[in-house]
């Protein structure tokens, strides 16, 4: 009887589970992974944005201080030196703003690549269930098959 049940399961139930249920589980797993990846990306963006903004604001303040010093200068040479300093600080501030855009773009490209790679790997991974002498093994993709315990067929008393 046990062999008949196992054969029925392997020929009728398992193909249905694999086609109808596991496909939905895999889609859900992909969605969860992508949401987690998006959350991680946004968290990294926020950190970079805060850090870059802080450095950029500092450089802008230094540029304003240099301009103020140039306006208060007593000689033309001194004023020109402070104006040059202000230009350099503005350039530094601008570079911080450019850096954040550069890194955000690179992180965006990386997360899209990881997301697509993960989607491909999960969707191409075939799930095989095999039964030999009453023992079941499951193999996902190219991984080594692993023995799984058989389902409990008797009722448990609570």
N, CA, C and O atoms as a GROMACS GRO file, in nm:
protein
  632
    1UNK      N    1   0.082  -0.120   0.000
    1UNK     CA    2   0.000   0.000   0.000
    1UNK      C    3   0.086   0.126   0.000
    1UNK      O    4   0.059   0.222  -0.071
    2UNK      N    5   0.195   0.122   0.084
    2UNK     CA    6   0.283   0.238   0.094
    2UNK      C    7   0.345   0.269  -0.041
    2UNK      O    8   0.356   0.385  -0.079
    3UNK      N    9   0.387   0.165  -0.114
    3UNK     CA   10   0.447   0.186  -0.245
    3UNK      C   11   0.348   0.246  -0.344
    3UNK      O   12   0.386   0.327  -0.429
    4UNK      N   13   0.224   0.207  -0.334
    4UNK     CA   14   0.120   0.261  -0.423
    4UNK      C   15   0.100   0.410  -0.394
    4UNK      O   16   0.088   0.491  -0.486
    5UNK      N   17   0.095   0.444  -0.266
    5UNK     CA   18   0.077   0.585  -0.227
    5UNK      C   19   0.196   0.668  -0.274
    5UNK      O   20   0.178   0.778  -0.327
    6UNK      N   21   0.317   0.615  -0.253
    6UNK     CA   22   0.438   0.688  -0.296
    6UNK      C   23   0.438   0.706  -0.447
    6UNK      O   24   0.468   0.814  -0.497
    7UNK      N   25   0.405   0.599  -0.519
    7UNK     CA   26   0.403   0.608  -0.665
    7UNK      C   27   0.298   0.709  -0.712
    7UNK      O   28   0.324   0.787  -0.803
    8UNK      N   29   0.180   0.708  -0.651
    8UNK     CA   30   0.074   0.804  -0.684
    8UNK      C   31   0.122   0.947  -0.656
    8UNK      O   32   0.104   1.038  -0.737
    9UNK      N   33   0.185   0.963  -0.539
    9UNK     CA   34   0.234   1.096  -0.503
    9UNK      C   35   0.337   1.144  -0.605
    9UNK      O   36   0.328   1.257  -0.654
   10UNK      N   37   0.434   1.059  -0.638
   10UNK     CA   38   0.543   1.098  -0.728
   10UNK      C   39   0.494   1.123  -0.870
   10UNK      O   40   0.550   1.208  -0.940
   11UNK      N   41   0.392   1.050  -0.914
   11UNK     CA   42   0.347   1.066  -1.052
   11UNK      C   43   0.235   1.169  -1.068
   11UNK      O   44   0.221   1.228  -1.176
   12UNK      N   45   0.156   1.192  -0.965
   12UNK     CA   46   0.042   1.284  -0.979
   12UNK      C   47   0.049   1.408  -0.889
   12UNK      O   48   0.027   1.520  -0.936
   13UNK      N   49   0.079   1.389  -0.764
   13UNK     CA   50   0.075   1.500  -0.668
   13UNK      C   51   0.199   1.589  -0.682
   13UNK      O   52   0.187   1.711  -0.691
   14UNK      N   53   0.319   1.528  -0.683
   14UNK     CA   54   0.441   1.608  -0.691
   14UNK      C   55   0.444   1.697  -0.816
   14UNK      O   56   0.477   1.815  -0.804
   15UNK      N   57   0.413   1.646  -0.935
   15UNK     CA   58   0.415   1.736  -1.053
   15UNK      C   59   0.318   1.854  -1.037
   15UNK      O   60   0.347   1.965  -1.081
   16UNK      N   61   0.204   1.830  -0.975
   16UNK     CA   62   0.108   1.938  -0.952
   16UNK      C   63   0.164   2.039  -0.852
   16UNK      O   64   0.156   2.160  -0.874
   17UNK      N   65   0.220   1.989  -0.740
   17UNK     CA   66   0.280   2.079  -0.640
   17UNK      C   67   0.390   2.162  -0.705
   17UNK      O   68   0.398   2.283  -0.685
   18UNK      N   69   0.476   2.095  -0.781
   18UNK     CA   70   0.588   2.163  -0.845
   18UNK      C   71   0.540   2.271  -0.942
   18UNK      O   72   0.594   2.381  -0.944
   19UNK      N   73   0.440   2.239  -1.022
   19UNK     CA   74   0.392   2.335  -1.122
   19UNK      C   75   0.308   2.446  -1.062
   19UNK      O   76   0.323   2.562  -1.100
   20UNK      N   77   0.222   2.414  -0.970
   20UNK     CA   78   0.125   2.512  -0.921
   20UNK      C   79   0.166   2.584  -0.792
   20UNK      O   80   0.144   2.705  -0.779
   21UNK      N   81   0.226   2.514  -0.700
   21UNK     CA   82   0.254   2.574  -0.570
   21UNK      C   83   0.396   2.629  -0.562
   21UNK      O   84   0.416   2.744  -0.522
   22UNK      N   85   0.495   2.550  -0.602
   22UNK     CA   86   0.633   2.596  -0.591
   22UNK      C   87   0.660   2.719  -0.677
   22UNK      O   88   0.738   2.806  -0.639
   23UNK      N   89   0.595   2.726  -0.792
   23UNK     CA   90   0.610   2.844  -0.878
   23UNK      C   91   0.566   2.971  -0.806
   23UNK      O   92   0.632   3.074  -0.817
   24UNK      N   93   0.456   2.963  -0.734
   24UNK     CA   94   0.406   3.078  -0.658
   24UNK      C   95   0.500   3.111  -0.541
   24UNK      O   96   0.521   3.228  -0.509
   25UNK      N   97   0.553   3.009  -0.478
   25UNK     CA   98   0.648   3.031  -0.368
   25UNK      C   99   0.774   3.099  -0.421
   25UNK      O  100   0.828   3.190  -0.358
   26UNK      N  101   0.822   3.055  -0.536
   26UNK     CA  102   0.942   3.116  -0.595
   26UNK      C  103   0.918   3.262  -0.633
   26UNK      O  104   1.005   3.346  -0.610
   27UNK      N  105   0.804   3.291  -0.690
   27UNK     CA  106   0.770   3.430  -0.723
   27UNK      C  107   0.768   3.514  -0.596
   27UNK      O  108   0.820   3.626  -0.593
   28UNK      N  109   0.708   3.460  -0.491
   28UNK     CA  110   0.703   3.532  -0.363
   28UNK      C  111   0.844   3.553  -0.308
   28UNK      O  112   0.876   3.661  -0.260
   29UNK      N  113   0.929   3.450  -0.316
   29UNK     CA  114   1.067   3.461  -0.266
   29UNK      C  115   1.144   3.568  -0.343
   29UNK      O  116   1.221   3.644  -0.284
   30UNK      N  117   1.124   3.575  -0.473
   30UNK     CA  118   1.189   3.677  -0.556
   30UNK      C  119   1.143   3.816  -0.513
   30UNK      O  120   1.224   3.907  -0.498
   31UNK      N  121   1.012   3.832  -0.492
   31UNK     CA  122   0.958   3.962  -0.450
   31UNK      C  123   1.014   4.004  -0.314
   31UNK      O  124   1.051   4.120  -0.295
   32UNK      N  125   1.021   3.910  -0.221
   32UNK     CA  126   1.074   3.941  -0.087
   32UNK      C  127   1.221   3.981  -0.098
   32UNK      O  128   1.263   4.079  -0.036
   33UNK      N  129   1.299   3.907  -0.176
   33UNK     CA  130   1.441   3.940  -0.193
   33UNK      C  131   1.457   4.078  -0.254
   33UNK      O  132   1.539   4.157  -0.209
   34UNK      N  133   1.377   4.108  -0.358
   34UNK     CA  134   1.389   4.238  -0.424
   34UNK      C  135   1.349   4.353  -0.331
   34UNK      O  136   1.409   4.460  -0.336
   35UNK      N  137   1.248   4.332  -0.248
   35UNK     CA  138   1.210   4.435  -0.151
   35UNK      C  139   1.323   4.457  -0.050
   35UNK      O  140   1.353   4.571  -0.014
   36UNK      N  141   1.384   4.349  -0.005
   36UNK     CA  142   1.496   4.360   0.088
   36UNK      C  143   1.615   4.431   0.024
   36UNK      O  144   1.679   4.515   0.088
   37UNK      N  145   1.643   4.398  -0.100
   37UNK     CA  146   1.752   4.462  -0.173
   37UNK      C  147   1.725   4.611  -0.192
   37UNK      O  148   1.815   4.694  -0.178
   38UNK      N  149   1.601   4.645  -0.224
   38UNK     CA  150   1.562   4.786  -0.241
   38UNK      C  151   1.575   4.862  -0.109
   38UNK      O  152   1.620   4.976  -0.108
   39UNK      N  153   1.536   4.799   0.001
   39UNK     CA  154   1.548   4.861   0.133
   39UNK      C  155   1.695   4.885   0.166
   39UNK      O  156   1.731   4.992   0.216
   40UNK      N  157   1.780   4.787   0.138
   40UNK     CA  158   1.923   4.801   0.163
   40UNK      C  159   1.981   4.914   0.077
   40UNK      O  160   2.059   4.996   0.126
   41UNK      N  161   1.943   4.918  -0.049
   41UNK     CA  162   1.991   5.024  -0.140
   41UNK      C  163   1.951   5.161  -0.087
   41UNK      O  164   2.033   5.253  -0.084
   42UNK      N  165   1.826   5.176  -0.047
   42UNK     CA  166   1.778   5.306   0.003
   42UNK      C  167   1.851   5.345   0.131
   42UNK      O  168   1.882   5.462   0.151
   43UNK      N  169   1.878   5.249   0.217
   43UNK     CA  170   1.952   5.275   0.341
   43UNK      C  171   2.093   5.326   0.309
   43UNK      O  172   2.140   5.422   0.370
   44UNK      N  173   2.160   5.260   0.214
   44UNK     CA  174   2.294   5.304   0.174
   44UNK      C  175   2.288   5.444   0.112
   44UNK      O  176   2.373   5.528   0.140
   45UNK      N  177   2.187   5.468   0.028
   45UNK     CA  178   2.170   5.602  -0.032
   45UNK      C  179   2.155   5.709   0.076
   45UNK      O  180   2.216   5.815   0.067
   46UNK      N  181   2.075   5.680   0.177
   46UNK     CA  182   2.054   5.777   0.285
   46UNK      C  183   2.185   5.808   0.358
   46UNK      O  184   2.215   5.923   0.387
   47UNK      N  185   2.261   5.704   0.386
   47UNK     CA  186   2.390   5.724   0.454
   47UNK      C  187   2.483   5.809   0.368
   47UNK      O  188   2.543   5.905   0.416
   48UNK      N  189   2.493   5.773   0.240
   48UNK     CA  190   2.579   5.850   0.150
   48UNK      C  191   2.532   5.994   0.137
   48UNK      O  192   2.612   6.088   0.136
   49UNK      N  193   2.402   6.010   0.127
   49UNK     CA  194   2.344   6.145   0.112
   49UNK      C  195   2.375   6.230   0.234
   49UNK      O  196   2.417   6.345   0.220
   50UNK      N  197   2.355   6.176   0.354
   50UNK     CA  198   2.384   6.252   0.476
   50UNK      C  199   2.531   6.289   0.484
   50UNK      O  200   2.566   6.403   0.515
   51UNK      N  201   2.616   6.192   0.456
   51UNK     CA  202   2.760   6.217   0.466
   51UNK      C  203   2.804   6.320   0.362
   51UNK      O  204   2.877   6.414   0.395
   52UNK      N  205   2.761   6.303   0.240
   52UNK     CA  206   2.799   6.394   0.133
   52UNK      C  207   2.743   6.534   0.159
   52UNK      O  208   2.811   6.635   0.138
   53UNK      N  209   2.619   6.539   0.205
   53UNK     CA  210   2.556   6.667   0.233
   53UNK      C  211   2.631   6.741   0.344
   53UNK      O  212   2.652   6.862   0.337
   54UNK      N  213   2.671   6.667   0.446
   54UNK     CA  214   2.746   6.726   0.557
   54UNK      C  215   2.878   6.784   0.508
   54UNK      O  216   2.914   6.896   0.543
   55UNK      N  217   2.951   6.706   0.428
   55UNK     CA  218   3.079   6.753   0.376
   55UNK      C  219   3.060   6.870   0.280
   55UNK      O  220   3.136   6.967   0.282
   56UNK      N  221   2.958   6.861   0.197
   56UNK     CA  222   2.929   6.969   0.102
   56UNK      C  223   2.891   7.097   0.175
   56UNK      O  224   2.938   7.205   0.139
   57UNK      N  225   2.808   7.086   0.277
   57UNK     CA  226   2.769   7.204   0.356
   57UNK      C  227   2.892   7.265   0.424
   57UNK      O  228   2.906   7.388   0.427
   58UNK      N  229   2.979   7.181   0.476
   58UNK     CA  230   3.101   7.231   0.541
   58UNK      C  231   3.186   7.309   0.439
   58UNK      O  232   3.235   7.418   0.470
   59UNK      N  233   3.202   7.254   0.320
   59UNK     CA  234   3.280   7.320   0.216
   59UNK      C  235   3.215   7.452   0.173
   59UNK      O  236   3.284   7.551   0.150
   60UNK      N  237   3.082   7.452   0.163
   60UNK     CA  238   3.010   7.576   0.127
   60UNK      C  239   3.031   7.683   0.234
   60UNK      O  240   3.050   7.800   0.202
   61UNK      N  241   3.026   7.642   0.361
   61UNK     CA  242   3.048   7.737   0.470
   61UNK      C  243   3.190   7.793   0.465
   61UNK      O  244   3.211   7.912   0.488
   62UNK      N  245   3.287   7.708   0.436
   62UNK     CA  246   3.425   7.755   0.424
   62UNK      C  247   3.438   7.854   0.306
   62UNK      O  248   3.512   7.952   0.315
   63UNK      N  249   3.365   7.827   0.197
   63UNK     CA  250   3.368   7.918   0.083
   63UNK      C  251   3.309   8.054   0.122
   63UNK      O  252   3.362   8.158   0.083
   64UNK      N  253   3.200   8.054   0.198
   64UNK     CA  254   3.139   8.179   0.244
   64UNK      C  255   3.233   8.255   0.337
   64UNK      O  256   3.244   8.378   0.330
   65UNK      N  257   3.299   8.181   0.424
   65UNK     CA  258   3.397   8.245   0.514
   65UNK      C  259   3.509   8.310   0.434
   65UNK      O  260   3.552   8.422   0.464
   66UNK      N  261   3.557   8.240   0.332
   66UNK     CA  262   3.664   8.294   0.249
   66UNK      C  263   3.617   8.418   0.173
   66UNK      O  264   3.692   8.515   0.160
   67UNK      N  265   3.493   8.416   0.123
   67UNK     CA  266   3.439   8.533   0.054
   67UNK      C  267   3.426   8.651   0.150
   67UNK      O  268   3.456   8.766   0.115
   68UNK      N  269   3.381   8.622   0.270
   68UNK     CA  270   3.369   8.728   0.370
   68UNK      C  271   3.508   8.786   0.402
   68UNK      O  272   3.524   8.907   0.416
   69UNK      N  273   3.606   8.697   0.414
   69UNK     CA  274   3.743   8.744   0.438
   69UNK      C  275   3.793   8.827   0.321
   69UNK      O  276   3.864   8.926   0.341
   70UNK      N  277   3.757   8.787   0.199
   70UNK     CA  278   3.797   8.864   0.081
   70UNK      C  279   3.735   9.004   0.085
   70UNK      O  280   3.801   9.102   0.053
   71UNK      N  281   3.608   9.012   0.125
   71UNK     CA  282   3.540   9.142   0.134
   71UNK      C  283   3.600   9.230   0.242
   71UNK      O  284   3.598   9.353   0.232
   72UNK      N  285   3.653   9.168   0.346
   72UNK     CA  286   3.711   9.244   0.458
   72UNK      C  287   3.862   9.267   0.441
   72UNK      O  288   3.926   9.328   0.527
   73UNK      N  289   3.918   9.219   0.331
   73UNK     CA  290   4.062   9.231   0.311
   73UNK      C  291   4.104   9.377   0.294
   73UNK      O  292   4.028   9.461   0.245
   74UNK      N  293   4.225   9.404   0.337
   74UNK     CA  294   4.279   9.540   0.329
   74UNK      C  295   4.357   9.562   0.199
   74UNK      O  296   4.374   9.675   0.154
   75UNK      N  297   4.404   9.453   0.139
   75UNK     CA  298   4.480   9.468   0.014
   75UNK      C  299   4.416   9.382  -0.095
   75UNK      O  300   4.343   9.287  -0.068
   76UNK      N  301   4.444   9.420  -0.218
   76UNK     CA  302   4.392   9.347  -0.334
   76UNK      C  303   4.449   9.205  -0.339
   76UNK      O  304   4.378   9.111  -0.373
   77UNK      N  305   4.577   9.189  -0.305
   77UNK     CA  306   4.642   9.058  -0.307
   77UNK      C  307   4.577   8.965  -0.205
   77UNK      O  308   4.552   8.848  -0.233
   78UNK      N  309   4.551   9.019  -0.087
   78UNK     CA  310   4.488   8.939   0.017
   78UNK      C  311   4.346   8.900  -0.026
   78UNK      O  312   4.304   8.786  -0.006
   79UNK      N  313   4.273   8.995  -0.084
   79UNK     CA  314   4.136   8.968  -0.131
   79UNK      C  315   4.137   8.860  -0.238
   79UNK      O  316   4.052   8.771  -0.238
   80UNK      N  317   4.233   8.868  -0.330
   80UNK     CA  318   4.242   8.769  -0.438
   80UNK      C  319   4.274   8.631  -0.382
   80UNK      O  320   4.222   8.531  -0.431
   81UNK      N  321   4.358   8.624  -0.280
   81UNK     CA  322   4.391   8.495  -0.218
   81UNK      C  323   4.266   8.433  -0.156
   81UNK      O  324   4.243   8.313  -0.171
   82UNK      N  325   4.185   8.513  -0.085
   82UNK     CA  326   4.062   8.461  -0.024
   82UNK      C  327   3.958   8.423  -0.130
   82UNK      O  328   3.885   8.326  -0.113
   83UNK      N  329   3.951   8.498  -0.238
   83UNK     CA  330   3.858   8.464  -0.347
   83UNK      C  331   3.898   8.332  -0.411
   83UNK      O  332   3.812   8.250  -0.446
   84UNK      N  333   4.029   8.312  -0.426
   84UNK     CA  334   4.079   8.185  -0.480
   84UNK      C  335   4.045   8.069  -0.386
   84UNK      O  336   4.005   7.961  -0.430
   85UNK      N  337   4.060   8.094  -0.258
   85UNK     CA  338   4.025   7.994  -0.157
   85UNK      C  339   3.875   7.960  -0.165
   85UNK      O  340   3.837   7.844  -0.155
   86UNK      N  341   3.794   8.062  -0.183
   86UNK     CA  342   3.648   8.042  -0.193
   86UNK      C  343   3.614   7.957  -0.315
   86UNK      O  344   3.528   7.869  -0.308
   87UNK      N  345   3.681   7.984  -0.428
   87UNK     CA  346   3.656   7.905  -0.550
   87UNK      C  347   3.692   7.757  -0.526
   87UNK      O  348   3.620   7.667  -0.567
   88UNK      N  349   3.804   7.735  -0.458
   88UNK     CA  350   3.847   7.598  -0.429
   88UNK      C  351   3.744   7.528  -0.340
   88UNK      O  352   3.707   7.413  -0.365
   89UNK      N  353   3.697   7.598  -0.235
   89UNK     CA  354   3.597   7.538  -0.146
   89UNK      C  355   3.467   7.508  -0.221
   89UNK      O  356   3.403   7.406  -0.196
   90UNK      N  357   3.427   7.596  -0.313
   90UNK     CA  358   3.306   7.571  -0.393
   90UNK      C  359   3.325   7.448  -0.482
   90UNK      O  360   3.233   7.369  -0.501
   91UNK      N  361   3.446   7.435  -0.535
   91UNK     CA  362   3.477   7.318  -0.617
   91UNK      C  363   3.471   7.190  -0.533
   91UNK      O  364   3.420   7.088  -0.578
   92UNK      N  365   3.523   7.198  -0.411
   92UNK     CA  366   3.517   7.084  -0.320
   92UNK      C  367   3.370   7.047  -0.293
   92UNK      O  368   3.333   6.929  -0.299
   93UNK      N  369   3.288   7.147  -0.264
   93UNK     CA  370   3.145   7.122  -0.238
   93UNK      C  371   3.079   7.059  -0.360
   93UNK      O  372   3.001   6.965  -0.347
   94UNK      N  373   3.111   7.110  -0.477
   94UNK     CA  374   3.054   7.056  -0.601
   94UNK      C  375   3.098   6.912  -0.623
   94UNK      O  376   3.019   6.828  -0.668
   95UNK      N  377   3.224   6.883  -0.592
   95UNK     CA  378   3.274   6.745  -0.608
   95UNK      C  379   3.202   6.648  -0.515
   95UNK      O  380   3.174   6.535  -0.554
   96UNK      N  381   3.172   6.692  -0.393
   96UNK     CA  382   3.096   6.606  -0.302
   96UNK      C  383   2.958   6.575  -0.361
   96UNK      O  384   2.911   6.461  -0.353
   97UNK      N  385   2.895   6.674  -0.420
   97UNK     CA  386   2.763   6.652  -0.481
   97UNK      C  387   2.773   6.557  -0.600
   97UNK      O  388   2.687   6.471  -0.619
   98UNK      N  389   2.879   6.572  -0.679
   98UNK     CA  390   2.898   6.482  -0.794
   98UNK      C  391   2.928   6.340  -0.747
   98UNK      O  392   2.879   6.243  -0.805
   99UNK      N  393   3.009   6.329  -0.640
   99UNK     CA  394   3.043   6.196  -0.587
   99UNK      C  395   2.918   6.118  -0.547
   99UNK      O  396   2.905   6.000  -0.579
  100UNK      N  397   2.826   6.185  -0.477
  100UNK     CA  398   2.706   6.114  -0.432
  100UNK      C  399   2.626   6.064  -0.552
  100UNK      O  400   2.575   5.952  -0.550
  101UNK      N  401   2.616   6.143  -0.656
  101UNK     CA  402   2.544   6.100  -0.777
  101UNK      C  403   2.614   5.980  -0.841
  101UNK      O  404   2.550   5.884  -0.884
  102UNK      N  405   2.746   5.987  -0.846
  102UNK     CA  406   2.824   5.878  -0.905
  102UNK      C  407   2.801   5.749  -0.828
  102UNK      O  408   2.773   5.645  -0.888
  103UNK      N  409   2.814   5.755  -0.695
  103UNK     CA  410   2.797   5.635  -0.614
  103UNK      C  411   2.654   5.583  -0.617
  103UNK      O  412   2.632   5.462  -0.617
  104UNK      N  413   2.558   5.672  -0.618
  104UNK     CA  414   2.418   5.628  -0.626
  104UNK      C  415   2.394   5.556  -0.758
  104UNK      O  416   2.324   5.454  -0.761
  105UNK      N  417   2.449   5.607  -0.865
  105UNK     CA  418   2.434   5.542  -0.996
  105UNK      C  419   2.498   5.404  -0.996
  105UNK      O  420   2.440   5.308  -1.046
  106UNK      N  421   2.618   5.393  -0.938
  106UNK     CA  422   2.687   5.264  -0.933
  106UNK      C  423   2.611   5.163  -0.846
  106UNK      O  424   2.599   5.046  -0.882
  107UNK      N  425   2.560   5.209  -0.733
  107UNK     CA  426   2.483   5.120  -0.645
  107UNK      C  427   2.354   5.077  -0.714
  107UNK      O  428   2.312   4.962  -0.701
  108UNK      N  429   2.292   5.168  -0.784
  108UNK     CA  430   2.170   5.136  -0.859
  108UNK      C  431   2.197   5.028  -0.964
  108UNK      O  432   2.120   4.933  -0.976
  109UNK      N  433   2.305   5.043  -1.037
  109UNK     CA  434   2.343   4.944  -1.138
  109UNK      C  435   2.371   4.809  -1.071
  109UNK      O  436   2.326   4.705  -1.119
  110UNK      N  437   2.444   4.811  -0.960
  110UNK     CA  438   2.476   4.688  -0.888
  110UNK      C  439   2.351   4.618  -0.838
  110UNK      O  440   2.337   4.497  -0.855
  111UNK      N  441   2.258   4.692  -0.776
  111UNK     CA  442   2.138   4.627  -0.722
  111UNK      C  443   2.050   4.573  -0.834
  111UNK      O  444   1.988   4.467  -0.817
  112UNK      N  445   2.043   4.642  -0.946
  112UNK     CA  446   1.965   4.589  -1.059
  112UNK      C  447   2.028   4.460  -1.111
  112UNK      O  448   1.958   4.364  -1.143
  113UNK      N  449   2.161   4.458  -1.118
  113UNK     CA  450   2.231   4.339  -1.165
  113UNK      C  451   2.209   4.221  -1.069
  113UNK      O  452   2.178   4.110  -1.112
  114UNK      N  453   2.225   4.246  -0.940
  114UNK     CA  454   2.206   4.140  -0.839
  114UNK      C  455   2.062   4.090  -0.842
  114UNK      O  456   2.037   3.970  -0.834
  115UNK      N  457   1.968   4.182  -0.854
  115UNK     CA  458   1.827   4.146  -0.859
  115UNK      C  459   1.797   4.056  -0.980
  115UNK      O  460   1.730   3.954  -0.967
  116UNK      N  461   1.847   4.096  -1.095
  116UNK     CA  462   1.823   4.018  -1.217
  116UNK      C  463   1.893   3.882  -1.210
  116UNK      O  464   1.836   3.780  -1.251
  117UNK      N  465   2.014   3.880  -1.160
  117UNK     CA  466   2.088   3.755  -1.146
  117UNK      C  467   2.015   3.660  -1.052
  117UNK      O  468   2.003   3.541  -1.080
  118UNK      N  469   1.968   3.713  -0.941
  118UNK     CA  470   1.895   3.631  -0.843
  118UNK      C  471   1.766   3.577  -0.905
  118UNK      O  472   1.733   3.460  -0.888
  119UNK      N  473   1.693   3.663  -0.976
  119UNK     CA  474   1.569   3.620  -1.041
  119UNK      C  475   1.597   3.505  -1.138
  119UNK      O  476   1.524   3.406  -1.140
  120UNK      N  477   1.703   3.519  -1.218
  120UNK     CA  478   1.737   3.414  -1.314
  120UNK      C  479   1.774   3.284  -1.244
  120UNK      O  480   1.729   3.176  -1.283
  121UNK      N  481   1.857   3.295  -1.139
  121UNK     CA  482   1.901   3.175  -1.067
  121UNK      C  483   1.783   3.103  -1.002
  121UNK      O  484   1.774   2.980  -1.007
  122UNK      N  485   1.694   3.179  -0.941
  122UNK     CA  486   1.580   3.117  -0.872
  122UNK      C  487   1.485   3.055  -0.973
  122UNK      O  488   1.437   2.943  -0.952
  123UNK      N  489   1.456   3.125  -1.082
  123UNK     CA  490   1.359   3.072  -1.178
  123UNK      C  491   1.414   2.955  -1.260
  123UNK      O  492   1.337   2.872  -1.307
  124UNK      N  493   1.545   2.948  -1.277
  124UNK     CA  494   1.600   2.836  -1.354
  124UNK      C  495   1.630   2.714  -1.267
  124UNK      O  496   1.654   2.605  -1.318
  125UNK      N  497   1.628   2.732  -1.137
  125UNK     CA  498   1.660   2.622  -1.046
  125UNK      C  499   1.546   2.520  -1.046
  125UNK      O  500   1.436   2.548  -1.000
  126UNK      N  501   1.576   2.404  -1.098
  126UNK     CA  502   1.477   2.296  -1.100
  126UNK      C  503   1.476   2.228  -0.963
  126UNK      O  504   1.581   2.207  -0.903
  127UNK      N  505   1.358   2.195  -0.917
  127UNK     CA  506   1.344   2.126  -0.788
  127UNK      C  507   1.304   1.982  -0.817
  127UNK      O  508   1.198   1.955  -0.875
  128UNK      N  509   1.391   1.890  -0.776
  128UNK     CA  510   1.367   1.747  -0.803
  128UNK      C  511   1.343   1.676  -0.671
  128UNK      O  512   1.417   1.693  -0.574
  129UNK      N  513   1.242   1.596  -0.670
  129UNK     CA  514   1.212   1.512  -0.554
  129UNK      C  515   1.226   1.368  -0.601
  129UNK      O  516   1.163   1.326  -0.699
  130UNK      N  517   1.307   1.292  -0.531
  130UNK     CA  518   1.327   1.152  -0.567
  130UNK      C  519   1.299   1.063  -0.447
  130UNK      O  520   1.319   1.101  -0.332
  131UNK      N  521   1.252   0.943  -0.479
  131UNK     CA  522   1.223   0.845  -0.374
  131UNK      C  523   1.297   0.718  -0.409
  131UNK      O  524   1.287   0.667  -0.521
  132UNK      N  525   1.372   0.667  -0.311
  132UNK     CA  526   1.443   0.539  -0.327
  132UNK      C  527   1.426   0.462  -0.198
  132UNK      O  528   1.467   0.505  -0.091
  133UNK      N  529   1.364   0.348  -0.211
  133UNK     CA  530   1.343   0.258  -0.096
  133UNK      C  531   1.275   0.328   0.020
  133UNK      O  532   1.310   0.306   0.136
  134UNK      N  533   1.179   0.410  -0.010
  134UNK     CA  534   1.102   0.478   0.094
  134UNK      C  535   1.167   0.602   0.151
  134UNK      O  536   1.109   0.668   0.237
  135UNK      N  537   1.288   0.637   0.104
  135UNK     CA  538   1.354   0.760   0.149
  135UNK      C  539   1.345   0.864   0.039
  135UNK      O  540   1.363   0.835  -0.079
  136UNK      N  541   1.316   0.986   0.081
  136UNK     CA  542   1.302   1.096  -0.014
  136UNK      C  543   1.426   1.186  -0.010
  136UNK      O  544   1.485   1.209   0.096
  137UNK      N  545   1.462   1.237  -0.126
  137UNK     CA  546   1.567   1.338  -0.132
  137UNK      C  547   1.517   1.450  -0.222
  137UNK      O  548   1.441   1.428  -0.316
  138UNK      N  549   1.562   1.570  -0.191
  138UNK     CA  550   1.525   1.686  -0.271
  138UNK      C  551   1.654   1.749  -0.321
  138UNK      O  552   1.753   1.759  -0.249
  139UNK      N  553   1.649   1.792  -0.447
  139UNK     CA  554   1.764   1.859  -0.506
  139UNK      C  555   1.713   1.989  -0.568
  139UNK      O  556   1.619   1.989  -0.649
  140UNK      N  557   1.776   2.099  -0.530
  140UNK     CA  558   1.738   2.229  -0.585
  140UNK      C  559   1.854   2.279  -0.670
  140UNK      O  560   1.964   2.301  -0.621
  141UNK      N  561   1.826   2.296  -0.800
  141UNK     CA  562   1.931   2.340  -0.892
  141UNK      C  563   2.044   2.240  -0.898
  141UNK      O  564   2.022   2.119  -0.906
  142UNK      N  565   2.166   2.292  -0.894
  142UNK     CA  566   2.286   2.208  -0.904
  142UNK      C  567   2.335   2.160  -0.767
  142UNK      O  568   2.438   2.094  -0.759
  143UNK      N  569   2.263   2.192  -0.662
  143UNK     CA  570   2.305   2.152  -0.527
  143UNK      C  571   2.298   2.000  -0.511
  143UNK      O  572   2.228   1.931  -0.585
  144UNK      N  573   2.372   1.951  -0.413
  144UNK     CA  574   2.372   1.808  -0.382
  144UNK      C  575   2.235   1.769  -0.326
  144UNK      O  576   2.180   1.840  -0.242
  145UNK      N  577   2.179   1.657  -0.372
  145UNK     CA  578   2.050   1.613  -0.316
  145UNK      C  579   2.061   1.591  -0.165
  145UNK      O  580   2.162   1.540  -0.117
  146UNK      N  581   1.959   1.629  -0.093
  146UNK     CA  582   1.956   1.612   0.052
  146UNK      C  583   1.839   1.524   0.090
  146UNK      O  584   1.727   1.540   0.040
  147UNK      N  585   1.865   1.430   0.182
  147UNK     CA  586   1.758   1.345   0.232
  147UNK      C  587   1.663   1.429   0.316
  147UNK      O  588   1.705   1.516   0.392
  148UNK      N  589   1.535   1.402   0.301
  148UNK     CA  590   1.435   1.469   0.383
  148UNK      C  591   1.354   1.362   0.455
  148UNK      O  592   1.332   1.254   0.401
  149UNK      N  593   1.309   1.392   0.575
  149UNK     CA  594   1.231   1.291   0.646
  149UNK      C  595   1.096   1.271   0.577
  149UNK      O  596   1.038   1.365   0.523
  150UNK      N  597   1.047   1.148   0.581
  150UNK     CA  598   0.916   1.123   0.519
  150UNK      C  599   0.806   1.188   0.603
  150UNK      O  600   0.825   1.214   0.722
  151UNK      N  601   0.693   1.216   0.541
  151UNK     CA  602   0.584   1.274   0.618
  151UNK      C  603   0.531   1.174   0.721
  151UNK      O  604   0.530   1.053   0.698
  152UNK      N  605   0.488   1.227   0.833
  152UNK     CA  606   0.428   1.141   0.937
  152UNK      C  607   0.291   1.102   0.891
  152UNK      O  608   0.208   1.188   0.861
  153UNK      N  609   0.266   0.973   0.884
  153UNK     CA  610   0.136   0.926   0.834
  153UNK      C  611   0.040   0.893   0.947
  153UNK      O  612  -0.081   0.885   0.925
  154UNK      N  613   0.092   0.873   1.067
  154UNK     CA  614   0.002   0.842   1.176
  154UNK      C  615  -0.038   0.971   1.249
  154UNK      O  616   0.035   1.070   1.249
  155UNK      N  617  -0.154   0.966   1.309
  155UNK     CA  618  -0.204   1.083   1.383
  155UNK      C  619  -0.126   1.098   1.512
  155UNK      O  620  -0.099   1.001   1.582
  156UNK      N  621  -0.091   1.222   1.542
  156UNK     CA  622  -0.025   1.250   1.671
  156UNK      C  623  -0.131   1.287   1.774
  156UNK      O  624  -0.225   1.361   1.745
  157UNK      N  625  -0.114   1.233   1.891
  157UNK     CA  626  -0.208   1.262   2.000
  157UNK      C  627  -0.158   1.386   2.073
  157UNK      O  628  -0.043   1.392   2.116
  158UNK      N  629  -0.245   1.484   2.086
  158UNK     CA  630  -0.206   1.608   2.152
  158UNK      C  631  -0.237   1.604   2.298
  158UNK      O  632  -0.210   1.701   2.369
   0.00000   0.00000   0.00000
